[in-house]
Amino acid sequence: MAGKKVKNEVEGIRNELQNLSEAVWALREHATIQTAAAAAASSTGRSPNGVLVASSVANIAADLDVAGAARGAVVTRGVVRNAAGDREYRWDFEANAGDLLAVDDEQASRLLAAISHRQRLAILKLILDQPTTAAELVSTLDLGTTGAAYHHLHVLQSADLVTQEGRGVFVVQAHRVSAIFSILAGIESAASASVTEVAKDDGAPDEAELAEAG
């Protein structure tokens, strides 16, 4: 009897240690996400509460002049998770504006054409949120038939945006997540972002322009 009691106590301690270990890892993951989010906010010129930090734009412009990047640069960072929270994507990307303008037109147009269709964009956003089958797409998005779903999925696959896992489940290509969200962010920024055009005679925005950006 005593042996059984000791065994139960040991098992209880083991379970408590396991729970404690899981809690510690959860806290570490939370701290990592918060740090990455703060870094992303800093790179886009916004404070963690979403307020534009005008001085960061000026600092980036100054750095570009020092680096000799005459055409400018684009910097994007992000951390996104799907609805279930079991898939997380992180990226940190910087490119010279001249290099971006030199991207192959055929490659770029193939990707943009794939998501320019309303139903394909809806499919892509749904798959971003959770791995999905063709039948689930038909049911959720009212596509009519699985044939229609597979047609749109084929276009998205050809553009290297989605891929098929086992048992007919479709997922987003991880290396395309940053591009997808950058496009969506660009659409959103067209309506909400403040962009200042700077005359290159002085090389930097004046105080009035920076105040307007804020």
Order of alpha helices (4+ residues) and beta strands (2+ residues): alpha-alpha-beta-beta-alpha-alpha-alpha-beta-alpha-alpha-beta-beta-alpha-alpha
